[in-house]
């Protein structure tokens, strides 16, 4: 194969449908160029290999994050920390009054 791949070749390598590969290109997630009078999309082989490597790295980092102690940190929403009700103190705040 040459330097550039067709969308059909790209889809086959990624085990995707051609429309799914086109969606990756149109969204800009997978860089590609248009070639010729018909404007056929072409993906450079090294760009596709870099894309695949980046996806492996993304999956590796996500896996490490999910295994870490930090994965259970409460999520931030609108500037407030949201905590599950189970962590709330059932006795309320300690205001020193009895």
Secondary structure, DSSP 8 states (H G I E B T S, - for coil): --SEEEHHHHHHHHT--HHHHHHHHHHTSS--EEETTTTEEEEEHHHHHHHHHHHHHHHHHHHHHHHSGGGGS--EETTEE---GGGS-TT----S--
